[in-house]
């Protein structure tokens, strides 16, 4: 029999929704450092609420975890663990975004009509 409990050593990460992928894609397209607009700020807040604080407000937001290892200057074990959690979330979001883009490309190819050959 299954249980809904999440083990203490494993933080709960909400599933990645289509809306989360849209927000992630929008926020990734913003130039860094970000000059926030009210629209970008609202999107950032919505993204943060989807992940209950794991997306942006951590010391290492998902947008800053683009390297395979945490920064060399980071020595605090707790912050390194947070970096790895943010990195894992980023990798999941990137994979979901690739999957969505691939599906969109396939759909576009299927909707294109092949050129009709004219009889000679």
N, CA, C and O atoms as CSV, one atom per row, in Angstrom:
chain,resi,resn,atom,element,x,y,z
A,1,UNK,N,N,0.844,-1.177,0.000
A,1,UNK,CA,C,0.000,0.000,0.000
A,1,UNK,C,C,0.889,1.240,0.000
A,1,UNK,O,O,1.821,1.339,0.798
A,2,UNK,N,N,0.606,2.172,-0.883
A,2,UNK,CA,C,1.444,3.365,-0.992
A,2,UNK,C,C,1.003,4.422,0.020
A,2,UNK,O,O,-0.099,4.378,0.568
A,3,UNK,N,N,1.898,5.360,0.238
A,3,UNK,CA,C,1.634,6.446,1.162
A,3,UNK,C,C,1.956,7.762,0.474
A,3,UNK,O,O,2.733,7.786,-0.480
A,4,UNK,N,N,1.381,8.839,0.935
A,4,UNK,CA,C,1.633,10.155,0.352
A,4,UNK,C,C,2.775,10.870,1.051
A,4,UNK,O,O,3.146,11.977,0.662
A,5,UNK,N,N,3.323,10.260,2.059
A,5,UNK,CA,C,4.403,10.914,2.810
A,5,UNK,C,C,5.659,11.018,1.955
A,5,UNK,O,O,5.963,10.136,1.152
A,6,UNK,N,N,6.370,12.108,2.146
A,6,UNK,CA,C,7.655,12.313,1.483
A,6,UNK,C,C,8.728,12.104,2.544
A,6,UNK,O,O,8.683,12.742,3.595
A,7,UNK,N,N,9.688,11.227,2.291
A,7,UNK,CA,C,10.754,11.037,3.282
A,7,UNK,C,C,11.441,12.368,3.612
A,7,UNK,O,O,11.565,13.240,2.753
A,8,UNK,N,N,11.876,12.509,4.846
A,8,UNK,CA,C,12.479,13.763,5.290
A,8,UNK,C,C,13.742,14.110,4.514
A,8,UNK,O,O,14.027,15.288,4.296
A,9,UNK,N,N,14.495,13.114,4.097
A,9,UNK,CA,C,15.751,13.394,3.405
A,9,UNK,C,C,15.531,13.779,1.937
A,9,UNK,O,O,16.473,14.191,1.260
A,10,UNK,N,N,14.294,13.647,1.441
A,10,UNK,CA,C,14.008,13.975,0.052
A,10,UNK,C,C,12.954,15.075,-0.003
A,10,UNK,O,O,11.803,14.843,0.368
A,11,UNK,N,N,13.329,16.269,-0.461
A,11,UNK,CA,C,12.351,17.357,-0.510
A,11,UNK,C,C,11.298,17.093,-1.580
A,11,UNK,O,O,11.576,16.459,-2.599
A,12,UNK,N,N,10.105,17.579,-1.339
A,12,UNK,CA,C,9.020,17.433,-2.307
A,12,UNK,C,C,9.209,18.452,-3.422
A,12,UNK,O,O,9.312,19.651,-3.163
A,13,UNK,N,N,9.255,17.977,-4.652
A,13,UNK,CA,C,9.318,18.851,-5.805
A,13,UNK,C,C,8.038,18.649,-6.593
A,13,UNK,O,O,7.755,17.536,-7.035
A,14,UNK,N,N,7.268,19.697,-6.776
A,14,UNK,CA,C,6.025,19.542,-7.526
A,14,UNK,C,C,6.305,19.082,-8.957
A,14,UNK,O,O,7.374,19.361,-9.498
A,15,UNK,N,N,5.354,18.381,-9.569
A,15,UNK,CA,C,5.555,17.956,-10.949
A,15,UNK,C,C,5.668,19.171,-11.872
A,15,UNK,O,O,5.140,20.243,-11.577
A,16,UNK,N,N,6.349,18.987,-12.965
A,16,UNK,CA,C,6.555,20.082,-13.900
A,16,UNK,C,C,5.348,20.150,-14.831
A,16,UNK,O,O,5.077,19.225,-15.597
A,17,UNK,N,N,4.640,21.252,-14.746
A,17,UNK,CA,C,3.425,21.443,-15.526
A,17,UNK,C,C,3.752,22.162,-16.834
A,17,UNK,O,O,4.824,22.754,-16.967
A,18,UNK,N,N,2.840,22.113,-17.792
A,18,UNK,CA,C,3.052,22.881,-19.026
A,18,UNK,C,C,3.236,24.375,-18.749
A,18,UNK,O,O,4.024,25.037,-19.426
A,19,UNK,N,N,2.515,24.908,-17.760
A,19,UNK,CA,C,2.659,26.326,-17.421
A,19,UNK,C,C,4.062,26.611,-16.875
A,19,UNK,O,O,4.649,27.648,-17.183
A,20,UNK,N,N,4.595,25.698,-16.069
A,20,UNK,CA,C,5.947,25.875,-15.539
A,20,UNK,C,C,6.966,25.914,-16.672
A,20,UNK,O,O,7.935,26.671,-16.615
A,21,UNK,N,N,6.748,25.101,-17.698
A,21,UNK,CA,C,7.666,25.085,-18.836
A,21,UNK,C,C,7.594,26.413,-19.592
A,21,UNK,O,O,8.623,26.959,-19.991
A,22,UNK,N,N,6.374,26.934,-19.787
A,22,UNK,CA,C,6.207,28.229,-20.457
A,22,UNK,C,C,6.926,29.338,-19.693
A,22,UNK,O,O,7.642,30.147,-20.282
A,23,UNK,N,N,6.727,29.364,-18.385
A,23,UNK,CA,C,7.359,30.399,-17.562
A,23,UNK,C,C,8.874,30.270,-17.587
A,23,UNK,O,O,9.586,31.268,-17.697
A,24,UNK,N,N,9.366,29.037,-17.485
A,24,UNK,CA,C,10.809,28.792,-17.518
A,24,UNK,C,C,11.395,29.291,-18.832
A,24,UNK,O,O,12.430,29.958,-18.842
A,25,UNK,N,N,10.731,28.968,-19.943
A,25,UNK,CA,C,11.230,29.400,-21.255
A,25,UNK,C,C,11.266,30.927,-21.335
A,25,UNK,O,O,12.247,31.495,-21.814
A,26,UNK,N,N,10.213,31.593,-20.875
A,26,UNK,CA,C,10.171,33.049,-20.903
A,26,UNK,C,C,11.306,33.631,-20.058
A,26,UNK,O,O,12.026,34.522,-20.510
A,27,UNK,N,N,11.462,33.133,-18.848
A,27,UNK,CA,C,12.481,33.683,-17.946
A,27,UNK,C,C,13.891,33.381,-18.439
A,27,UNK,O,O,14.803,34.173,-18.199
A,28,UNK,N,N,14.093,32.257,-19.121
A,28,UNK,CA,C,15.422,31.932,-19.653
A,28,UNK,C,C,15.796,32.855,-20.812
A,28,UNK,O,O,16.978,33.083,-21.069
A,29,UNK,N,N,14.804,33.381,-21.502
A,29,UNK,CA,C,15.080,34.265,-22.643
A,29,UNK,C,C,15.445,35.683,-22.218
A,29,UNK,O,O,15.962,36.458,-23.023
A,30,UNK,N,N,15.183,36.024,-20.970
A,30,UNK,CA,C,15.525,37.362,-20.495
A,30,UNK,C,C,17.042,37.488,-20.391
A,30,UNK,O,O,17.707,36.574,-19.903
A,31,UNK,N,N,17.596,38.616,-20.847
A,31,UNK,CA,C,19.050,38.796,-20.741
A,31,UNK,C,C,19.471,38.911,-19.279
A,31,UNK,O,O,18.723,39.428,-18.448
A,32,UNK,N,N,20.644,38.438,-18.978
A,32,UNK,CA,C,21.186,38.525,-17.619
A,32,UNK,C,C,22.219,39.636,-17.574
A,32,UNK,O,O,22.980,39.751,-18.535
A,33,UNK,N,N,22.310,40.452,-16.556
A,33,UNK,CA,C,21.396,40.569,-15.435
A,33,UNK,C,C,20.057,41.112,-15.922
A,33,UNK,O,O,19.993,41.912,-16.856
A,34,UNK,N,N,19.015,40.667,-15.281
A,34,UNK,CA,C,17.658,40.979,-15.708
A,34,UNK,C,C,17.270,42.381,-15.282
A,34,UNK,O,O,17.454,42.775,-14.130
A,35,UNK,N,N,16.729,43.125,-16.236
A,35,UNK,CA,C,16.122,44.417,-15.907
A,35,UNK,C,C,14.627,44.137,-15.823
A,35,UNK,O,O,13.937,44.042,-16.838
A,36,UNK,N,N,14.148,44.009,-14.607
A,36,UNK,CA,C,12.785,43.545,-14.405
A,36,UNK,C,C,11.743,44.565,-14.811
A,36,UNK,O,O,11.864,45.757,-14.528
A,37,UNK,N,N,10.731,44.073,-15.471
A,37,UNK,CA,C,9.537,44.848,-15.773
A,37,UNK,C,C,8.430,44.292,-14.886
A,37,UNK,O,O,8.614,43.258,-14.244
A,38,UNK,N,N,7.299,44.956,-14.844
A,38,UNK,CA,C,6.211,44.439,-14.012
A,38,UNK,C,C,5.742,43.086,-14.535
A,38,UNK,O,O,5.394,42.210,-13.744
A,39,UNK,N,N,5.726,42.897,-15.875
A,39,UNK,CA,C,5.325,41.616,-16.441
A,39,UNK,C,C,6.301,40.514,-16.037
A,39,UNK,O,O,5.881,39.435,-15.620
A,40,UNK,N,N,7.598,40.782,-16.157
A,40,UNK,CA,C,8.604,39.796,-15.781
A,40,UNK,C,C,8.517,39.483,-14.297
A,40,UNK,O,O,8.680,38.331,-13.894
A,41,UNK,N,N,8.265,40.489,-13.486
A,41,UNK,CA,C,8.156,40.285,-12.051
A,41,UNK,C,C,6.967,39.383,-11.714
A,41,UNK,O,O,7.079,38.496,-10.867
A,42,UNK,N,N,5.827,39.611,-12.379
A,42,UNK,CA,C,4.655,38.765,-12.143
A,42,UNK,C,C,4.923,37.326,-12.572
A,42,UNK,O,O,4.512,36.383,-11.896
A,43,UNK,N,N,5.609,37.163,-13.690
A,43,UNK,CA,C,5.930,35.818,-14.169
A,43,UNK,C,C,6.900,35.146,-13.206
A,43,UNK,O,O,6.762,33.956,-12.920
A,44,UNK,N,N,7.875,35.890,-12.705
A,44,UNK,CA,C,8.820,35.331,-11.740
A,44,UNK,C,C,8.087,34.866,-10.484
A,44,UNK,O,O,8.383,33.796,-9.953
A,45,UNK,N,N,7.144,35.654,-10.012
A,45,UNK,CA,C,6.389,35.289,-8.802
A,45,UNK,C,C,5.552,34.032,-9.065
A,45,UNK,O,O,5.495,33.132,-8.228
A,46,UNK,N,N,4.908,33.980,-10.223
A,46,UNK,CA,C,4.113,32.792,-10.547
A,46,UNK,C,C,5.002,31.546,-10.633
A,46,UNK,O,O,4.634,30.480,-10.141
A,47,UNK,N,N,6.173,31.690,-11.261
A,47,UNK,CA,C,7.117,30.581,-11.364
A,47,UNK,C,C,7.549,30.122,-9.974
A,47,UNK,O,O,7.614,28.925,-9.694
A,48,UNK,N,N,7.841,31.082,-9.119
A,48,UNK,CA,C,8.270,30.768,-7.754
A,48,UNK,C,C,7.175,30.044,-6.977
A,48,UNK,O,O,7.456,29.113,-6.222
A,49,UNK,N,N,5.942,30.469,-7.162
A,49,UNK,CA,C,4.831,29.847,-6.444
A,49,UNK,C,C,4.607,28.401,-6.911
A,49,UNK,O,O,4.209,27.549,-6.116
A,50,UNK,N,N,4.859,28.124,-8.190
A,50,UNK,CA,C,4.714,26.759,-8.696
A,50,UNK,C,C,5.663,25.801,-7.993
A,50,UNK,O,O,5.322,24.644,-7.747
A,51,UNK,N,N,6.856,26.288,-7.672
A,51,UNK,CA,C,7.874,25.426,-7.071
A,51,UNK,C,C,8.068,25.684,-5.590
A,51,UNK,O,O,9.020,25.179,-4.995
A,52,UNK,N,N,7.197,26.449,-4.995
A,52,UNK,CA,C,7.195,26.683,-3.551
A,52,UNK,C,C,8.570,27.083,-3.013
A,52,UNK,O,O,9.047,26.536,-2.018
A,53,UNK,N,N,9.195,28.047,-3.693
A,53,UNK,CA,C,10.465,28.575,-3.205
A,53,UNK,C,C,11.694,27.887,-3.744
A,53,UNK,O,O,12.806,28.301,-3.415
A,54,UNK,N,N,11.551,26.855,-4.559
A,54,UNK,CA,C,12.725,26.134,-5.048
A,54,UNK,C,C,13.243,26.692,-6.362
A,54,UNK,O,O,14.298,26.265,-6.832
A,55,UNK,N,N,12.535,27.630,-6.963
A,55,UNK,CA,C,12.907,28.077,-8.301
A,55,UNK,C,C,13.835,29.262,-8.360
A,55,UNK,O,O,14.864,29.206,-9.034
A,56,UNK,N,N,13.499,30.340,-7.669
A,56,UNK,CA,C,14.240,31.586,-7.839
A,56,UNK,C,C,14.782,32.133,-6.530
A,56,UNK,O,O,15.888,32.673,-6.499
A,57,UNK,N,N,14.037,32.007,-5.466
A,57,UNK,CA,C,14.394,32.677,-4.219
A,57,UNK,C,C,15.470,31.973,-3.401
A,57,UNK,O,O,15.848,32.462,-2.336
A,58,UNK,N,N,15.960,30.856,-3.870
A,58,UNK,CA,C,17.024,30.165,-3.152
A,58,UNK,C,C,18.337,30.905,-3.386
A,58,UNK,O,O,18.425,31.730,-4.295
A,59,UNK,N,N,19.368,30.619,-2.568
A,59,UNK,CA,C,20.660,31.258,-2.825
A,59,UNK,C,C,21.210,30.933,-4.214
A,59,UNK,O,O,22.000,31.693,-4.773
A,60,UNK,N,N,20.783,29.794,-4.762
A,60,UNK,CA,C,21.218,29.385,-6.103
A,60,UNK,C,C,19.982,29.097,-6.946
A,60,UNK,O,O,19.541,27.949,-7.016
A,61,UNK,N,N,19.409,30.128,-7.596
A,61,UNK,CA,C,18.215,29.893,-8.406
A,61,UNK,C,C,18.508,28.997,-9.606
A,61,UNK,O,O,19.661,28.858,-10.014
A,62,UNK,N,N,17.463,28.391,-10.169
A,62,UNK,CA,C,17.644,27.467,-11.284
A,62,UNK,C,C,18.339,28.134,-12.464
A,62,UNK,O,O,18.997,27.455,-13.253
A,63,UNK,N,N,18.207,29.438,-12.599
A,63,UNK,CA,C,18.801,30.135,-13.724
A,63,UNK,C,C,20.309,30.327,-13.565
A,63,UNK,O,O,21.005,30.610,-14.540
A,64,UNK,N,N,20.810,30.175,-12.346
A,64,UNK,CA,C,22.240,30.323,-12.099
A,64,UNK,C,C,22.968,28.984,-12.018
A,64,UNK,O,O,24.184,28.956,-11.827
A,65,UNK,N,N,22.258,27.899,-12.157
A,65,UNK,CA,C,22.857,26.565,-12.019
A,65,UNK,C,C,23.094,25.959,-13.397
A,65,UNK,O,O,22.604,24.870,-13.699
A,66,UNK,N,N,23.846,26.669,-14.224
A,66,UNK,CA,C,24.051,26.205,-15.587
A,66,UNK,C,C,25.343,25.410,-15.763
A,66,UNK,O,O,25.640,24.972,-16.874
A,67,UNK,N,N,26.101,25.216,-14.717
A,67,UNK,CA,C,27.332,24.420,-14.792
A,67,UNK,C,C,27.120,23.096,-14.070
A,67,UNK,O,O,26.250,22.995,-13.204
A,68,UNK,N,N,27.908,22.080,-14.417
A,68,UNK,CA,C,27.685,20.770,-13.790
A,68,UNK,C,C,28.063,20.694,-12.309
A,68,UNK,O,O,27.610,19.787,-11.611
A,69,UNK,N,N,28.869,21.610,-11.825
A,69,UNK,CA,C,29.301,21.586,-10.426
A,69,UNK,C,C,29.025,22.931,-9.763
A,69,UNK,O,O,29.003,23.959,-10.440
A,70,UNK,N,N,28.812,22.936,-8.435
A,70,UNK,CA,C,28.585,24.217,-7.742
A,70,UNK,C,C,29.837,25.092,-7.801
A,70,UNK,O,O,30.932,24.594,-8.063
A,71,UNK,N,N,29.681,26.381,-7.559
A,71,UNK,CA,C,30.836,27.279,-7.600
A,71,UNK,C,C,31.914,26.838,-6.607
A,71,UNK,O,O,31.608,26.355,-5.517
A,72,UNK,N,N,33.149,27.007,-6.991
A,72,UNK,CA,C,34.272,26.582,-6.147
A,72,UNK,C,C,34.321,27.361,-4.837
A,72,UNK,O,O,34.797,26.843,-3.826
A,73,UNK,N,N,33.838,28.592,-4.845
A,73,UNK,CA,C,33.901,29.409,-3.632
A,73,UNK,C,C,32.874,28.992,-2.591
A,73,UNK,O,O,32.988,29.374,-1.426
A,74,UNK,N,N,31.869,28.212,-2.992
A,74,UNK,CA,C,30.824,27.801,-2.050
A,74,UNK,C,C,31.342,26.671,-1.162
A,74,UNK,O,O,31.679,25.594,-1.653
A,75,UNK,N,N,31.403,26.921,0.137
A,75,UNK,CA,C,31.942,25.940,1.086
A,75,UNK,C,C,30.883,25.363,2.027
A,75,UNK,O,O,31.083,24.294,2.602
A,76,UNK,N,N,29.777,26.052,2.184
A,76,UNK,CA,C,28.729,25.627,3.106
A,76,UNK,C,C,28.001,24.410,2.532
A,76,UNK,O,O,27.456,24.476,1.430
A,77,UNK,N,N,27.992,23.295,3.280
A,77,UNK,CA,C,27.398,22.045,2.803
A,77,UNK,C,C,25.902,22.202,2.519
A,77,UNK,O,O,25.392,21.619,1.561
A,78,UNK,N,N,25.203,22.974,3.332
A,78,UNK,CA,C,23.766,23.172,3.125
A,78,UNK,C,C,23.501,23.928,1.828
A,78,UNK,O,O,22.581,23.590,1.083
A,79,UNK,N,N,24.305,24.946,1.562
A,79,UNK,CA,C,24.134,25.721,0.335
A,79,UNK,C,C,24.527,24.895,-0.894
A,79,UNK,O,O,23.926,25.051,-1.957
A,80,UNK,N,N,25.511,24.033,-0.762
A,80,UNK,CA,C,25.880,23.143,-1.861
A,80,UNK,C,C,24.741,22.177,-2.156
A,80,UNK,O,O,24.448,21.891,-3.317
A,81,UNK,N,N,24.096,21.673,-1.099
A,81,UNK,CA,C,22.944,20.793,-1.288
A,81,UNK,C,C,21.804,21.541,-1.993
A,81,UNK,O,O,21.157,20.986,-2.881
A,82,UNK,N,N,21.559,22.792,-1.604
A,82,UNK,CA,C,20.537,23.603,-2.264
A,82,UNK,C,C,20.880,23.821,-3.731
A,82,UNK,O,O,19.996,23.807,-4.587
A,83,UNK,N,N,22.177,24.027,-4.025
A,83,UNK,CA,C,22.605,24.201,-5.408
A,83,UNK,C,C,22.267,22.947,-6.210
A,83,UNK,O,O,21.735,23.042,-7.316
A,84,UNK,N,N,22.574,21.774,-5.657
A,84,UNK,CA,C,22.291,20.520,-6.362
A,84,UNK,C,C,20.787,20.340,-6.586
A,84,UNK,O,O,20.383,19.826,-7.629
A,85,UNK,N,N,19.962,20.750,-5.637
A,85,UNK,CA,C,18.509,20.661,-5.808
A,85,UNK,C,C,18.046,21.598,-6.924
A,85,UNK,O,O,17.224,21.219,-7.758
A,86,UNK,N,N,18.575,22.813,-6.935
A,86,UNK,CA,C,18.222,23.757,-7.988
A,86,UNK,C,C,18.708,23.260,-9.344
A,86,UNK,O,O,18.014,23.413,-10.349
A,87,UNK,N,N,19.887,22.670,-9.374
A,87,UNK,CA,C,20.442,22.120,-10.619
A,87,UNK,C,C,19.556,20.985,-11.139
A,87,UNK,O,O,19.281,20.908,-12.336
A,88,UNK,N,N,19.116,20.112,-10.246
A,88,UNK,CA,C,18.254,18.997,-10.644
A,88,UNK,C,C,16.933,19.523,-11.214
A,88,UNK,O,O,16.433,18.999,-12.210
A,89,UNK,N,N,16.374,20.549,-10.588
A,89,UNK,CA,C,15.139,21.150,-11.080
A,89,UNK,C,C,15.370,21.775,-12.451
A,89,UNK,O,O,14.539,21.633,-13.348
A,90,UNK,N,N,16.481,22.457,-12.614
A,90,UNK,CA,C,16.790,23.063,-13.919
A,90,UNK,C,C,16.902,21.997,-14.994
A,90,UNK,O,O,16.366,22.166,-16.089
A,91,UNK,N,N,17.590,20.900,-14.699
A,91,UNK,CA,C,17.735,19.836,-15.685
A,91,UNK,C,C,16.380,19.240,-16.063
A,91,UNK,O,O,16.144,18.923,-17.229
A,92,UNK,N,N,15.495,19.087,-15.088
A,92,UNK,CA,C,14.153,18.579,-15.379
A,92,UNK,C,C,13.390,19.559,-16.273
A,92,UNK,O,O,12.720,19.151,-17.222
A,93,UNK,N,N,13.497,20.846,-15.966
A,93,UNK,CA,C,12.805,21.861,-16.768
A,93,UNK,C,C,13.371,21.913,-18.186
A,93,UNK,O,O,12.616,22.027,-19.151
A,94,UNK,N,N,14.695,21.832,-18.317
A,94,UNK,CA,C,15.311,21.838,-19.648
A,94,UNK,C,C,14.870,20.628,-20.459
A,94,UNK,O,O,14.575,20.752,-21.648
A,95,UNK,N,N,14.823,19.458,-19.825
A,95,UNK,CA,C,14.394,18.243,-20.526
A,95,UNK,C,C,12.934,18.365,-20.957
A,95,UNK,O,O,12.585,17.977,-22.072
A,96,UNK,N,N,12.089,18.893,-20.095
A,96,UNK,CA,C,10.675,19.074,-20.431
A,96,UNK,C,C,10.521,20.083,-21.572
A,96,UNK,O,O,9.673,19.908,-22.447
A,97,UNK,N,N,11.332,21.127,-21.562
A,97,UNK,CA,C,11.274,22.133,-22.621
A,97,UNK,C,C,11.732,21.526,-23.952
A,97,UNK,O,O,11.122,21.788,-24.988
A,98,UNK,N,N,12.792,20.725,-23.935
A,98,UNK,CA,C,13.247,20.049,-25.161
A,98,UNK,C,C,12.163,19.126,-25.707
A,98,UNK,O,O,11.924,19.085,-26.913
A,99,UNK,N,N,11.511,18.386,-24.813
A,99,UNK,CA,C,10.446,17.476,-25.225
A,99,UNK,C,C,9.292,18.247,-25.860
A,99,UNK,O,O,8.759,17.832,-26.889
A,100,UNK,N,N,8.905,19.366,-25.250
A,100,UNK,CA,C,7.819,20.174,-25.789
A,100,UNK,C,C,8.173,20.741,-27.160
A,100,UNK,O,O,7.356,20.711,-28.080
A,101,UNK,N,N,9.400,21.260,-27.291
A,101,UNK,CA,C,9.828,21.822,-28.580
A,101,UNK,C,C,9.875,20.737,-29.656
A,101,UNK,O,O,9.488,20.974,-30.800
A,102,UNK,N,N,10.345,19.558,-29.288
A,102,UNK,CA,C,10.396,18.441,-30.236
A,102,UNK,C,C,8.995,18.066,-30.699
A,102,UNK,O,O,8.777,17.830,-31.888
A,103,UNK,N,N,8.047,18.008,-29.775
A,103,UNK,CA,C,6.662,17.691,-30.129
A,103,UNK,C,C,6.071,18.771,-31.033
A,103,UNK,O,O,5.319,18.462,-31.957
A,104,UNK,N,N,6.406,20.028,-30.773
A,104,UNK,CA,C,5.915,21.119,-31.610
A,104,UNK,C,C,6.479,21.017,-33.020
A,104,UNK,O,O,5.761,21.249,-33.993
A,105,UNK,N,N,7.767,20.668,-33.140
A,105,UNK,CA,C,8.377,20.506,-34.469
A,105,UNK,C,C,7.719,19.360,-35.239
A,105,UNK,O,O,7.427,19.482,-36.429
A,106,UNK,N,N,7.490,18.244,-34.538
A,106,UNK,CA,C,6.828,17.100,-35.191
A,106,UNK,C,C,5.427,17.485,-35.651
A,106,UNK,O,O,5.008,17.111,-36.746
A,107,UNK,N,N,4.706,18.227,-34.826
A,107,UNK,CA,C,3.349,18.642,-35.185
A,107,UNK,C,C,3.372,19.558,-36.404
A,107,UNK,O,O,2.516,19.443,-37.282
A,108,UNK,N,N,4.347,20.468,-36.465
A,108,UNK,CA,C,4.446,21.361,-37.625
A,108,UNK,C,C,4.746,20.568,-38.890
A,108,UNK,O,O,4.192,20.859,-39.950
A,109,UNK,N,N,5.623,19.564,-38.790
A,109,UNK,CA,C,5.944,18.742,-39.958
A,109,UNK,C,C,4.726,17.978,-40.442
A,109,UNK,O,O,4.523,17.823,-41.646
A,110,UNK,N,N,3.917,17.503,-39.513
A,110,UNK,CA,C,2.733,16.743,-39.904
A,110,UNK,C,C,1.665,17.616,-40.536
A,110,UNK,O,O,0.899,17.148,-41.379
A,111,UNK,N,N,1.606,18.879,-40.137
A,111,UNK,CA,C,0.578,19.761,-40.677
A,111,UNK,C,C,0.960,20.350,-42.025
A,111,UNK,O,O,0.098,20.828,-42.762
A,112,UNK,N,N,2.255,20.317,-42.355
A,112,UNK,CA,C,2.674,20.803,-43.671
A,112,UNK,C,C,2.205,19.815,-44.725
A,112,UNK,O,O,2.398,18.605,-44.602
A,113,UNK,N,N,1.604,20.341,-45.731
A,113,UNK,CA,C,1.133,19.480,-46.814
A,113,UNK,C,C,2.293,19.285,-47.799
A,113,UNK,O,O,2.991,20.239,-48.140
A,114,UNK,N,N,2.487,18.056,-48.246
A,114,UNK,CA,C,3.537,17.840,-49.232
A,114,UNK,C,C,3.145,18.515,-50.555
A,114,UNK,O,O,1.966,18.639,-50.886
A,115,UNK,N,N,4.147,18.934,-51.278
A,115,UNK,CA,C,3.887,19.570,-52.553
A,115,UNK,C,C,3.284,18.552,-53.522
A,115,UNK,O,O,3.746,17.416,-53.635
A,116,UNK,N,N,2.262,18.991,-54.200
A,116,UNK,CA,C,1.599,18.131,-55.178
A,116,UNK,C,C,2.438,18.119,-56.459
A,116,UNK,O,O,2.862,19.169,-56.941
A,117,UNK,N,N,2.667,16.951,-56.989
A,117,UNK,CA,C,3.365,16.840,-58.264
A,117,UNK,C,C,2.362,17.091,-59.377
A,117,UNK,O,O,1.273,16.518,-59.396
A,118,UNK,N,N,2.742,17.942,-60.286
A,118,UNK,CA,C,1.853,18.236,-61.391
A,118,UNK,C,C,2.004,17.181,-62.473
A,118,UNK,O,O,3.121,16.770,-62.788
A,119,UNK,N,N,0.888,16.737,-63.046
A,119,UNK,CA,C,1.004,15.731,-64.106
A,119,UNK,C,C,1.687,16.309,-65.328
A,119,UNK,O,O,1.484,17.473,-65.675
A,120,UNK,N,N,2.485,15.503,-65.966
A,120,UNK,CA,C,3.238,15.962,-67.128
A,120,UNK,C,C,2.471,15.860,-68.408
A,120,UNK,O,O,2.987,16.214,-69.468
